[in-house]
Amino acid sequence: MNPVAVELSLLTDHLLKEAATSPHARTAQRVSLDHQRLRMTAIGFAAGGELPDHKNPGEATLQILVGRVRLSWAAGDLELESGMIARIPDSLHRVEALEPSVVLLTAVALD
């Protein structure tokens, strides 16, 4: 199998522009690297955009590609900025963009 690659800087630019005009202040795009077990989704946010409270997707991480976000759950919160990665808490949580941001959500696909 040949390696598959995605140019993240082009993707982040596109998502920031889309999020800025979205009525929900966010947009998302699947990132396909032809992998069977990992699901990757890039999510762009305008400042103040959010993913409201939702359940944990299973084993997952959130990597901040551009900007700054707050990851919150009942037991606490984390402010994350460009270049950081965090494990998503195993509980109900939310994500709020503190400035225009793009994150990469990576989750293990459950069969």
PDB file as gemmi writes it, atoms N, CA and C in Angstrom:
CRYST1    1.000    1.000    1.000  90.00  90.00  90.00 P 1                      
ATOM      1  N   MET A   1       0.830  -1.179   0.000  1.00  0.00           N  
ATOM      2  CA  MET A   1       0.000   0.000   0.000  1.00  0.00           C  
ATOM      3  C   MET A   1       0.881   1.251   0.000  1.00  0.00           C  
ATOM      4  N   ASN A   2       0.521   2.212  -0.815  1.00  0.00           N  
ATOM      5  CA  ASN A   2       1.255   3.473  -0.877  1.00  0.00           C  
ATOM      6  C   ASN A   2       0.810   4.394   0.249  1.00  0.00           C  
ATOM      7  N   PRO A   3       1.729   5.158   0.823  1.00  0.00           N  
ATOM      8  CA  PRO A   3       1.338   6.093   1.868  1.00  0.00           C  
ATOM      9  C   PRO A   3       0.401   7.162   1.308  1.00  0.00           C  
ATOM     10  N   VAL A   4      -0.508   7.629   2.142  1.00  0.00           N  
ATOM     11  CA  VAL A   4      -1.433   8.697   1.788  1.00  0.00           C  
ATOM     12  C   VAL A   4      -1.098   9.883   2.683  1.00  0.00           C  
ATOM     13  N   ALA A   5      -1.138  11.084   2.131  1.00  0.00           N  
ATOM     14  CA  ALA A   5      -0.783  12.267   2.908  1.00  0.00           C  
ATOM     15  C   ALA A   5      -1.819  13.365   2.699  1.00  0.00           C  
ATOM     16  N   VAL A   6      -1.941  14.234   3.693  1.00  0.00           N  
ATOM     17  CA  VAL A   6      -2.837  15.376   3.637  1.00  0.00           C  
ATOM     18  C   VAL A   6      -2.026  16.612   4.008  1.00  0.00           C  
ATOM     19  N   GLU A   7      -2.169  17.675   3.241  1.00  0.00           N  
ATOM     20  CA  GLU A   7      -1.483  18.933   3.527  1.00  0.00           C  
ATOM     21  C   GLU A   7      -2.307  19.705   4.560  1.00  0.00           C  
ATOM     22  N   LEU A   8      -1.898  19.654   5.818  1.00  0.00           N  
ATOM     23  CA  LEU A   8      -2.682  20.235   6.902  1.00  0.00           C  
ATOM     24  C   LEU A   8      -2.793  21.759   6.817  1.00  0.00           C  
ATOM     25  N   SER A   9      -1.781  22.437   6.321  1.00  0.00           N  
ATOM     26  CA  SER A   9      -1.869  23.906   6.258  1.00  0.00           C  
ATOM     27  C   SER A   9      -2.964  24.340   5.286  1.00  0.00           C  
ATOM     28  N   LEU A  10      -3.117  23.644   4.168  1.00  0.00           N  
ATOM     29  CA  LEU A  10      -4.199  23.965   3.234  1.00  0.00           C  
ATOM     30  C   LEU A  10      -5.561  23.645   3.844  1.00  0.00           C  
ATOM     31  N   LEU A  11      -5.641  22.528   4.544  1.00  0.00           N  
ATOM     32  CA  LEU A  11      -6.886  22.133   5.184  1.00  0.00           C  
ATOM     33  C   LEU A  11      -7.290  23.129   6.266  1.00  0.00           C  
ATOM     34  N   THR A  12      -6.341  23.569   7.087  1.00  0.00           N  
ATOM     35  CA  THR A  12      -6.676  24.523   8.148  1.00  0.00           C  
ATOM     36  C   THR A  12      -7.143  25.856   7.556  1.00  0.00           C  
ATOM     37  N   ASP A  13      -6.487  26.332   6.519  1.00  0.00           N  
ATOM     38  CA  ASP A  13      -6.908  27.584   5.865  1.00  0.00           C  
ATOM     39  C   ASP A  13      -8.345  27.467   5.368  1.00  0.00           C  
ATOM     40  N   HIS A  14      -8.655  26.357   4.714  1.00  0.00           N  
ATOM     41  CA  HIS A  14     -10.002  26.114   4.183  1.00  0.00           C  
ATOM     42  C   HIS A  14     -11.040  26.081   5.308  1.00  0.00           C  
ATOM     43  N   LEU A  15     -10.754  25.351   6.379  1.00  0.00           N  
ATOM     44  CA  LEU A  15     -11.716  25.221   7.469  1.00  0.00           C  
ATOM     45  C   LEU A  15     -11.928  26.532   8.216  1.00  0.00           C  
ATOM     46  N   LEU A  16     -10.892  27.327   8.392  1.00  0.00           N  
ATOM     47  CA  LEU A  16     -11.054  28.627   9.046  1.00  0.00           C  
ATOM     48  C   LEU A  16     -11.970  29.537   8.231  1.00  0.00           C  
ATOM     49  N   LYS A  17     -11.818  29.532   6.910  1.00  0.00           N  
ATOM     50  CA  LYS A  17     -12.686  30.339   6.042  1.00  0.00           C  
ATOM     51  C   LYS A  17     -14.121  29.843   6.097  1.00  0.00           C  
ATOM     52  N   GLU A  18     -14.319  28.539   6.058  1.00  0.00           N  
ATOM     53  CA  GLU A  18     -15.669  27.962   6.121  1.00  0.00           C  
ATOM     54  C   GLU A  18     -16.337  28.252   7.464  1.00  0.00           C  
ATOM     55  N   ALA A  19     -15.605  28.106   8.552  1.00  0.00           N  
ATOM     56  CA  ALA A  19     -16.170  28.336   9.883  1.00  0.00           C  
ATOM     57  C   ALA A  19     -16.580  29.795  10.068  1.00  0.00           C  
ATOM     58  N   ALA A  20     -15.820  30.704   9.479  1.00  0.00           N  
ATOM     59  CA  ALA A  20     -16.105  32.134   9.626  1.00  0.00           C  
ATOM     60  C   ALA A  20     -17.462  32.512   9.046  1.00  0.00           C  
ATOM     61  N   THR A  21     -17.959  31.755   8.066  1.00  0.00           N  
ATOM     62  CA  THR A  21     -19.240  32.070   7.436  1.00  0.00           C  
ATOM     63  C   THR A  21     -20.342  31.076   7.804  1.00  0.00           C  
ATOM     64  N   SER A  22     -20.021  30.092   8.630  1.00  0.00           N  
ATOM     65  CA  SER A  22     -21.000  29.080   9.021  1.00  0.00           C  
ATOM     66  C   SER A  22     -21.968  29.637  10.063  1.00  0.00           C  
ATOM     67  N   PRO A  23     -23.270  29.350   9.944  1.00  0.00           N  
ATOM     68  CA  PRO A  23     -24.210  29.811  10.966  1.00  0.00           C  
ATOM     69  C   PRO A  23     -23.961  29.172  12.339  1.00  0.00           C  
ATOM     70  N   HIS A  24     -23.250  28.050  12.378  1.00  0.00           N  
ATOM     71  CA  HIS A  24     -22.938  27.380  13.641  1.00  0.00           C  
ATOM     72  C   HIS A  24     -21.537  27.724  14.144  1.00  0.00           C  
ATOM     73  N   ALA A  25     -20.822  28.578  13.394  1.00  0.00           N  
ATOM     74  CA  ALA A  25     -19.457  28.998  13.738  1.00  0.00           C  
ATOM     75  C   ALA A  25     -18.488  27.821  13.784  1.00  0.00           C  
ATOM     76  N   ARG A  26     -18.809  26.763  13.019  1.00  0.00           N  
ATOM     77  CA  ARG A  26     -17.900  25.612  12.933  1.00  0.00           C  
ATOM     78  C   ARG A  26     -18.164  24.856  11.644  1.00  0.00           C  
ATOM     79  N   THR A  27     -17.183  24.070  11.257  1.00  0.00           N  
ATOM     80  CA  THR A  27     -17.299  23.198  10.092  1.00  0.00           C  
ATOM     81  C   THR A  27     -16.360  22.022  10.313  1.00  0.00           C  
ATOM     82  N   ALA A  28     -16.597  20.930   9.605  1.00  0.00           N  
ATOM     83  CA  ALA A  28     -15.756  19.736   9.807  1.00  0.00           C  
ATOM     84  C   ALA A  28     -15.512  19.033   8.482  1.00  0.00           C  
ATOM     85  N   GLN A  29     -14.407  18.323   8.435  1.00  0.00           N  
ATOM     86  CA  GLN A  29     -14.069  17.519   7.256  1.00  0.00           C  
ATOM     87  C   GLN A  29     -13.333  16.265   7.700  1.00  0.00           C  
ATOM     88  N   ARG A  30     -13.790  15.118   7.211  1.00  0.00           N  
ATOM     89  CA  ARG A  30     -13.080  13.870   7.497  1.00  0.00           C  
ATOM     90  C   ARG A  30     -11.710  13.923   6.847  1.00  0.00           C  
ATOM     91  N   VAL A  31     -10.743  13.344   7.503  1.00  0.00           N  
ATOM     92  CA  VAL A  31      -9.382  13.240   6.973  1.00  0.00           C  
ATOM     93  C   VAL A  31      -9.145  11.763   6.719  1.00  0.00           C  
ATOM     94  N   SER A  32      -9.022  11.410   5.462  1.00  0.00           N  
ATOM     95  CA  SER A  32      -8.873  10.000   5.120  1.00  0.00           C  
ATOM     96  C   SER A  32      -7.420   9.688   4.771  1.00  0.00           C  
ATOM     97  N   LEU A  33      -6.853   8.814   5.563  1.00  0.00           N  
ATOM     98  CA  LEU A  33      -5.501   8.315   5.276  1.00  0.00           C  
ATOM     99  C   LEU A  33      -5.552   6.826   4.946  1.00  0.00           C  
ATOM    100  N   ASP A  34      -6.733   6.370   4.555  1.00  0.00           N  
ATOM    101  CA  ASP A  34      -6.948   4.979   4.158  1.00  0.00           C  
ATOM    102  C   ASP A  34      -6.574   4.021   5.279  1.00  0.00           C  
ATOM    103  N   HIS A  35      -6.945   4.400   6.492  1.00  0.00           N  
ATOM    104  CA  HIS A  35      -6.658   3.584   7.664  1.00  0.00           C  
ATOM    105  C   HIS A  35      -7.952   2.935   8.121  1.00  0.00           C  
ATOM    106  N   GLN A  36      -7.892   1.686   8.518  1.00  0.00           N  
ATOM    107  CA  GLN A  36      -9.085   0.945   8.890  1.00  0.00           C  
ATOM    108  C   GLN A  36      -9.573   1.231  10.309  1.00  0.00           C  
ATOM    109  N   ARG A  37      -8.698   1.509  11.263  1.00  0.00           N  
ATOM    110  CA  ARG A  37      -9.080   1.607  12.670  1.00  0.00           C  
ATOM    111  C   ARG A  37      -9.130   3.039  13.214  1.00  0.00           C  
ATOM    112  N   LEU A  38      -8.538   3.978  12.523  1.00  0.00           N  
ATOM    113  CA  LEU A  38      -8.543   5.351  13.013  1.00  0.00           C  
ATOM    114  C   LEU A  38      -9.514   6.203  12.203  1.00  0.00           C  
ATOM    115  N   ARG A  39     -10.304   6.993  12.925  1.00  0.00           N  
ATOM    116  CA  ARG A  39     -11.167   7.983  12.278  1.00  0.00           C  
ATOM    117  C   ARG A  39     -10.620   9.354  12.642  1.00  0.00           C  
ATOM    118  N   MET A  40     -10.345  10.142  11.629  1.00  0.00           N  
ATOM    119  CA  MET A  40      -9.792  11.473  11.856  1.00  0.00           C  
ATOM    120  C   MET A  40     -10.742  12.507  11.246  1.00  0.00           C  
ATOM    121  N   THR A  41     -11.025  13.538  12.033  1.00  0.00           N  
ATOM    122  CA  THR A  41     -11.884  14.617  11.569  1.00  0.00           C  
ATOM    123  C   THR A  41     -11.240  15.938  11.958  1.00  0.00           C  
ATOM    124  N   ALA A  42     -11.068  16.824  10.981  1.00  0.00           N  
ATOM    125  CA  ALA A  42     -10.585  18.174  11.256  1.00  0.00           C  
ATOM    126  C   ALA A  42     -11.807  19.065  11.440  1.00  0.00           C  
ATOM    127  N   ILE A  43     -11.796  19.864  12.502  1.00  0.00           N  
ATOM    128  CA  ILE A  43     -12.928  20.729  12.818  1.00  0.00           C  
ATOM    129  C   ILE A  43     -12.419  22.163  12.907  1.00  0.00           C  
ATOM    130  N   GLY A  44     -13.021  23.036  12.115  1.00  0.00           N  
ATOM    131  CA  GLY A  44     -12.680  24.451  12.140  1.00  0.00           C  
ATOM    132  C   GLY A  44     -13.720  25.228  12.926  1.00  0.00           C  
ATOM    133  N   PHE A  45     -13.270  26.188  13.712  1.00  0.00           N  
ATOM    134  CA  PHE A  45     -14.150  27.007  14.535  1.00  0.00           C  
ATOM    135  C   PHE A  45     -13.874  28.487  14.287  1.00  0.00           C  
ATOM    136  N   ALA A  46     -14.928  29.280  14.230  1.00  0.00           N  
ATOM    137  CA  ALA A  46     -14.778  30.721  14.367  1.00  0.00           C  
ATOM    138  C   ALA A  46     -14.640  30.988  15.869  1.00  0.00           C  
ATOM    139  N   ALA A  47     -14.138  32.156  16.246  1.00  0.00           N  
ATOM    140  CA  ALA A  47     -14.041  32.487  17.670  1.00  0.00           C  
ATOM    141  C   ALA A  47     -15.418  32.365  18.303  1.00  0.00           C  
ATOM    142  N   GLY A  48     -15.502  31.668  19.431  1.00  0.00           N  
ATOM    143  CA  GLY A  48     -16.760  31.457  20.126  1.00  0.00           C  
ATOM    144  C   GLY A  48     -17.538  30.244  19.648  1.00  0.00           C  
ATOM    145  N   GLY A  49     -17.113  29.636  18.555  1.00  0.00           N  
ATOM    146  CA  GLY A  49     -17.761  28.418  18.074  1.00  0.00           C  
ATOM    147  C   GLY A  49     -17.534  27.292  19.070  1.00  0.00           C  
ATOM    148  N   GLU A  50     -18.442  26.319  19.069  1.00  0.00           N  
ATOM    149  CA  GLU A  50     -18.299  25.244  20.039  1.00  0.00           C  
ATOM    150  C   GLU A  50     -18.913  23.948  19.552  1.00  0.00           C  
ATOM    151  N   LEU A  51     -18.472  22.874  20.193  1.00  0.00           N  
ATOM    152  CA  LEU A  51     -19.156  21.591  20.140  1.00  0.00           C  
ATOM    153  C   LEU A  51     -19.796  21.464  21.508  1.00  0.00           C  
ATOM    154  N   PRO A  52     -21.133  21.583  21.606  1.00  0.00           N  
ATOM    155  CA  PRO A  52     -21.767  21.515  22.919  1.00  0.00           C  
ATOM    156  C   PRO A  52     -21.564  20.151  23.567  1.00  0.00           C  
ATOM    157  N   ASP A  53     -21.990  20.020  24.806  1.00  0.00           N  
ATOM    158  CA  ASP A  53     -21.826  18.770  25.553  1.00  0.00           C  
ATOM    159  C   ASP A  53     -22.186  17.563  24.687  1.00  0.00           C  
ATOM    160  N   HIS A  54     -21.272  16.600  24.678  1.00  0.00           N  
ATOM    161  CA  HIS A  54     -21.497  15.351  23.939  1.00  0.00           C  
ATOM    162  C   HIS A  54     -20.713  14.235  24.623  1.00  0.00           C  
ATOM    163  N   LYS A  55     -21.094  13.005  24.302  1.00  0.00           N  
ATOM    164  CA  LYS A  55     -20.452  11.843  24.924  1.00  0.00           C  
ATOM    165  C   LYS A  55     -19.073  11.603  24.331  1.00  0.00           C  
ATOM    166  N   ASN A  56     -18.274  10.909  25.110  1.00  0.00           N  
ATOM    167  CA  ASN A  56     -16.950  10.510  24.663  1.00  0.00           C  
ATOM    168  C   ASN A  56     -17.067   9.559  23.481  1.00  0.00           C  
ATOM    169  N   PRO A  57     -16.267   9.771  22.428  1.00  0.00           N  
ATOM    170  CA  PRO A  57     -16.335   8.888  21.267  1.00  0.00           C  
ATOM    171  C   PRO A  57     -15.562   7.577  21.455  1.00  0.00           C  
ATOM    172  N   GLY A  58     -15.099   7.303  22.658  1.00  0.00           N  
ATOM    173  CA  GLY A  58     -14.215   6.160  22.901  1.00  0.00           C  
ATOM    174  C   GLY A  58     -12.788   6.681  22.982  1.00  0.00           C  
ATOM    175  N   GLU A  59     -11.828   5.824  22.769  1.00  0.00           N  
ATOM    176  CA  GLU A  59     -10.425   6.261  22.811  1.00  0.00           C  
ATOM    177  C   GLU A  59     -10.206   7.331  21.749  1.00  0.00           C  
ATOM    178  N   ALA A  60      -9.832   8.547  22.200  1.00  0.00           N  
ATOM    179  CA  ALA A  60      -9.695   9.649  21.253  1.00  0.00           C  
ATOM    180  C   ALA A  60      -8.748  10.719  21.787  1.00  0.00           C  
ATOM    181  N   THR A  61      -8.190  11.468  20.842  1.00  0.00           N  
ATOM    182  CA  THR A  61      -7.333  12.601  21.175  1.00  0.00           C  
ATOM    183  C   THR A  61      -7.797  13.833  20.409  1.00  0.00           C  
ATOM    184  N   LEU A  62      -7.439  14.992  20.925  1.00  0.00           N  
ATOM    185  CA  LEU A  62      -7.726  16.261  20.285  1.00  0.00           C  
ATOM    186  C   LEU A  62      -6.404  17.004  20.136  1.00  0.00           C  
ATOM    187  N   GLN A  63      -6.016  17.260  18.893  1.00  0.00           N  
ATOM    188  CA  GLN A  63      -4.774  17.972  18.596  1.00  0.00           C  
ATOM    189  C   GLN A  63      -5.136  19.352  18.054  1.00  0.00           C  
ATOM    190  N   ILE A  64      -4.517  20.389  18.600  1.00  0.00           N  
ATOM    191  CA  ILE A  64      -4.808  21.748  18.171  1.00  0.00           C  
ATOM    192  C   ILE A  64      -3.824  22.111  17.062  1.00  0.00           C  
ATOM    193  N   LEU A  65      -4.360  22.305  15.858  1.00  0.00           N  
ATOM    194  CA  LEU A  65      -3.519  22.645  14.710  1.00  0.00           C  
ATOM    195  C   LEU A  65      -3.287  24.148  14.630  1.00  0.00           C  
ATOM    196  N   VAL A  66      -4.328  24.918  14.924  1.00  0.00           N  
ATOM    197  CA  VAL A  66      -4.274  26.375  14.867  1.00  0.00           C  
ATOM    198  C   VAL A  66      -5.199  26.918  15.945  1.00  0.00           C  
ATOM    199  N   GLY A  67      -4.777  27.944  16.650  1.00  0.00           N  
ATOM    200  CA  GLY A  67      -5.667  28.628  17.573  1.00  0.00           C  
ATOM    201  C   GLY A  67      -5.585  28.150  19.004  1.00  0.00           C  
ATOM    202  N   ARG A  68      -6.706  28.377  19.730  1.00  0.00           N  
ATOM    203  CA  ARG A  68      -6.767  28.060  21.153  1.00  0.00           C  
ATOM    204  C   ARG A  68      -8.200  27.682  21.496  1.00  0.00           C  
ATOM    205  N   VAL A  69      -8.365  26.558  22.205  1.00  0.00           N  
ATOM    206  CA  VAL A  69      -9.691  26.053  22.580  1.00  0.00           C  
ATOM    207  C   VAL A  69      -9.710  25.672  24.047  1.00  0.00           C  
ATOM    208  N   ARG A  70     -10.934  25.559  24.576  1.00  0.00           N  
ATOM    209  CA  ARG A  70     -11.113  25.058  25.936  1.00  0.00           C  
ATOM    210  C   ARG A  70     -11.866  23.730  25.842  1.00  0.00           C  
ATOM    211  N   LEU A  71     -11.289  22.679  26.385  1.00  0.00           N  
ATOM    212  CA  LEU A  71     -11.907  21.366  26.496  1.00  0.00           C  
ATOM    213  C   LEU A  71     -12.409  21.257  27.929  1.00  0.00           C  
ATOM    214  N   SER A  72     -13.748  21.125  28.106  1.00  0.00           N  
ATOM    215  CA  SER A  72     -14.345  21.133  29.444  1.00  0.00           C  
ATOM    216  C   SER A  72     -15.139  19.865  29.694  1.00  0.00           C  
ATOM    217  N   TRP A  73     -15.121  19.408  30.948  1.00  0.00           N  
ATOM    218  CA  TRP A  73     -15.910  18.265  31.392  1.00  0.00           C  
ATOM    219  C   TRP A  73     -16.219  18.495  32.863  1.00  0.00           C  
ATOM    220  N   ALA A  74     -17.059  17.646  33.462  1.00  0.00           N  
ATOM    221  CA  ALA A  74     -17.534  17.860  34.831  1.00  0.00           C  
ATOM    222  C   ALA A  74     -16.400  18.036  35.832  1.00  0.00           C  
ATOM    223  N   ALA A  75     -15.306  17.320  35.653  1.00  0.00           N  
ATOM    224  CA  ALA A  75     -14.218  17.352  36.635  1.00  0.00           C  
ATOM    225  C   ALA A  75     -13.190  18.451  36.374  1.00  0.00           C  
ATOM    226  N   GLY A  76     -13.332  19.221  35.297  1.00  0.00           N  
ATOM    227  CA  GLY A  76     -12.348  20.265  35.047  1.00  0.00           C  
ATOM    228  C   GLY A  76     -12.351  20.744  33.618  1.00  0.00           C  
ATOM    229  N   ASP A  77     -11.300  21.467  33.267  1.00  0.00           N  
ATOM    230  CA  ASP A  77     -11.132  21.911  31.893  1.00  0.00           C  
ATOM    231  C   ASP A  77      -9.662  22.143  31.595  1.00  0.00           C  
ATOM    232  N   LEU A  78      -9.373  22.187  30.314  1.00  0.00           N  
ATOM    233  CA  LEU A  78      -8.012  22.450  29.833  1.00  0.00           C  
ATOM    234  C   LEU A  78      -8.080  23.510  28.747  1.00  0.00           C  
ATOM    235  N   GLU A  79      -7.179  24.468  28.797  1.00  0.00           N  
ATOM    236  CA  GLU A  79      -7.011  25.380  27.673  1.00  0.00           C  
ATOM    237  C   GLU A  79      -5.858  24.829  26.854  1.00  0.00           C  
ATOM    238  N   LEU A  80      -6.145  24.606  25.587  1.00  0.00           N  
ATOM    239  CA  LEU A  80      -5.168  24.011  24.678  1.00  0.00           C  
ATOM    240  C   LEU A  80      -4.887  24.985  23.546  1.00  0.00           C  
ATOM    241  N   GLU A  81      -3.620  25.056  23.131  1.00  0.00           N  
ATOM    242  CA  GLU A  81      -3.270  25.955  22.032  1.00  0.00           C  
ATOM    243  C   GLU A  81      -2.503  25.209  20.958  1.00  0.00           C  
ATOM    244  N   SER A  82      -2.305  25.898  19.868  1.00  0.00           N  
ATOM    245  CA  SER A  82      -1.629  25.330  18.703  1.00  0.00           C  
ATOM    246  C   SER A  82      -0.388  24.550  19.119  1.00  0.00           C  
ATOM    247  N   GLY A  83      -0.282  23.327  18.611  1.00  0.00           N  
ATOM    248  CA  GLY A  83       0.864  22.476  18.909  1.00  0.00           C  
ATOM    249  C   GLY A  83       0.635  21.517  20.059  1.00  0.00           C  
ATOM    250  N   MET A  84      -0.512  21.635  20.750  1.00  0.00           N  
ATOM    251  CA  MET A  84      -0.791  20.751  21.883  1.00  0.00           C  
ATOM    252  C   MET A  84      -1.733  19.623  21.461  1.00  0.00           C  
ATOM    253  N   ILE A  85      -1.667  18.526  22.214  1.00  0.00           N  
ATOM    254  CA  ILE A  85      -2.556  17.389  22.012  1.00  0.00           C  
ATOM    255  C   ILE A  85      -3.008  16.905  23.385  1.00  0.00           C  
ATOM    256  N   ALA A  86      -4.261  16.461  23.468  1.00  0.00           N  
ATOM    257  CA  ALA A  86      -4.791  15.988  24.751  1.00  0.00           C  
ATOM    258  C   ALA A  86      -5.670  14.770  24.524  1.00  0.00           C  
ATOM    259  N   ARG A  87      -5.713  13.921  25.525  1.00  0.00           N  
ATOM    260  CA  ARG A  87      -6.644  12.801  25.527  1.00  0.00           C  
ATOM    261  C   ARG A  87      -8.011  13.362  25.867  1.00  0.00           C  
ATOM    262  N   ILE A  88      -9.031  12.937  25.145  1.00  0.00           N  
ATOM    263  CA  ILE A  88     -10.388  13.385  25.444  1.00  0.00           C  
ATOM    264  C   ILE A  88     -10.869  12.651  26.685  1.00  0.00           C  
ATOM    265  N   PRO A  89     -11.424  13.384  27.661  1.00  0.00           N  
ATOM    266  CA  PRO A  89     -11.864  12.738  28.901  1.00  0.00           C  
ATOM    267  C   PRO A  89     -12.950  11.705  28.649  1.00  0.00           C  
ATOM    268  N   ASP A  90     -12.967  10.704  29.493  1.00  0.00           N  
ATOM    269  CA  ASP A  90     -13.923   9.602  29.362  1.00  0.00           C  
ATOM    270  C   ASP A  90     -15.238   9.979  30.039  1.00  0.00           C  
ATOM    271  N   SER A  91     -15.828  11.105  29.609  1.00  0.00           N  
ATOM    272  CA  SER A  91     -17.080  11.595  30.178  1.00  0.00           C  
ATOM    273  C   SER A  91     -17.687  12.616  29.228  1.00  0.00           C  
ATOM    274  N   LEU A  92     -18.865  13.087  29.572  1.00  0.00           N  
ATOM    275  CA  LEU A  92     -19.517  14.145  28.824  1.00  0.00           C  
ATOM    276  C   LEU A  92     -18.573  15.348  28.797  1.00  0.00           C  
ATOM    277  N   HIS A  93     -18.410  15.953  27.624  1.00  0.00           N  
ATOM    278  CA  HIS A  93     -17.470  17.070  27.502  1.00  0.00           C  
ATOM    279  C   HIS A  93     -17.924  18.012  26.400  1.00  0.00           C  
ATOM    280  N   ARG A  94     -17.244  19.147  26.306  1.00  0.00           N  
ATOM    281  CA  ARG A  94     -17.520  20.140  25.275  1.00  0.00           C  
ATOM    282  C   ARG A  94     -16.220  20.791  24.841  1.00  0.00           C  
ATOM    283  N   VAL A  95     -16.240  21.424  23.663  1.00  0.00           N  
ATOM    284  CA  VAL A  95     -15.079  22.149  23.139  1.00  0.00           C  
ATOM    285  C   VAL A  95     -15.555  23.542  22.739  1.00  0.00           C  
ATOM    286  N   GLU A  96     -14.838  24.574  23.193  1.00  0.00           N  
ATOM    287  CA  GLU A  96     -15.159  25.956  22.847  1.00  0.00           C  
ATOM    288  C   GLU A  96     -13.913  26.617  22.270  1.00  0.00           C  
ATOM    289  N   ALA A  97     -14.079  27.283  21.132  1.00  0.00           N  
ATOM    290  CA  ALA A  97     -12.963  28.002  20.511  1.00  0.00           C  
ATOM    291  C   ALA A  97     -12.805  29.367  21.163  1.00  0.00           C  
ATOM    292  N   LEU A  98     -11.645  29.635  21.713  1.00  0.00           N  
ATOM    293  CA  LEU A  98     -11.353  30.920  22.337  1.00  0.00           C  
ATOM    294  C   LEU A  98     -10.894  31.938  21.307  1.00  0.00           C  
ATOM    295  N   GLU A  99     -10.537  31.446  20.138  1.00  0.00           N  
ATOM    296  CA  GLU A  99     -10.159  32.259  18.976  1.00  0.00           C  
ATOM    297  C   GLU A  99     -10.355  31.370  17.749  1.00  0.00           C  
ATOM    298  N   PRO A 100     -10.282  31.914  16.530  1.00  0.00           N  
ATOM    299  CA  PRO A 100     -10.417  31.037  15.364  1.00  0.00           C  
ATOM    300  C   PRO A 100      -9.423  29.875  15.489  1.00  0.00           C  
ATOM    301  N   SER A 101      -9.937  28.654  15.322  1.00  0.00           N  
ATOM    302  CA  SER A 101      -9.127  27.463  15.622  1.00  0.00           C  
ATOM    303  C   SER A 101      -9.471  26.311  14.692  1.00  0.00           C  
ATOM    304  N   VAL A 102      -8.507  25.416  14.543  1.00  0.00           N  
ATOM    305  CA  VAL A 102      -8.735  24.141  13.859  1.00  0.00           C  
ATOM    306  C   VAL A 102      -8.127  23.050  14.727  1.00  0.00           C  
ATOM    307  N   VAL A 103      -8.936  22.009  14.975  1.00  0.00           N  
ATOM    308  CA  VAL A 103      -8.485  20.872  15.781  1.00  0.00           C  
ATOM    309  C   VAL A 103      -8.575  19.612  14.938  1.00  0.00           C  
ATOM    310  N   LEU A 104      -7.787  18.630  15.313  1.00  0.00           N  
ATOM    311  CA  LEU A 104      -7.830  17.323  14.659  1.00  0.00           C  
ATOM    312  C   LEU A 104      -8.254  16.303  15.705  1.00  0.00           C  
ATOM    313  N   LEU A 105      -9.452  15.752  15.526  1.00  0.00           N  
ATOM    314  CA  LEU A 105      -9.989  14.721  16.401  1.00  0.00           C  
ATOM    315  C   LEU A 105      -9.605  13.372  15.808  1.00  0.00           C  
ATOM    316  N   THR A 106      -8.931  12.547  16.592  1.00  0.00           N  
ATOM    317  CA  THR A 106      -8.573  11.198  16.163  1.00  0.00           C  
ATOM    318  C   THR A 106      -9.181  10.209  17.146  1.00  0.00           C  
ATOM    319  N   ALA A 107      -9.974   9.291  16.614  1.00  0.00           N  
ATOM    320  CA  ALA A 107     -10.662   8.308  17.447  1.00  0.00           C  
ATOM    321  C   ALA A 107     -10.456   6.907  16.881  1.00  0.00           C  
ATOM    322  N   VAL A 108     -10.413   5.939  17.769  1.00  0.00           N  
ATOM    323  CA  VAL A 108     -10.335   4.547  17.347  1.00  0.00           C  
ATOM    324  C   VAL A 108     -11.731   4.100  16.939  1.00  0.00           C  
ATOM    325  N   ALA A 109     -11.866   3.573  15.733  1.00  0.00           N  
ATOM    326  CA  ALA A 109     -13.167   3.114  15.246  1.00  0.00           C  
ATOM    327  C   ALA A 109     -13.583   1.882  16.023  1.00  0.00           C  
ATOM    328  N   LEU A 110     -14.820   1.920  16.514  1.00  0.00           N  
ATOM    329  CA  LEU A 110     -15.380   0.773  17.224  1.00  0.00           C  
ATOM    330  C   LEU A 110     -16.159  -0.076  16.239  1.00  0.00           C  
ATOM    331  N   ASP A 111     -15.934  -1.377  16.280  1.00  0.00           N  
ATOM    332  CA  ASP A 111     -16.651  -2.257  15.355  1.00  0.00           C  
ATOM    333  C   ASP A 111     -17.975  -2.678  15.907  1.00  0.00           C  
TER     334      ASP A 111                                                      
END                                                                             
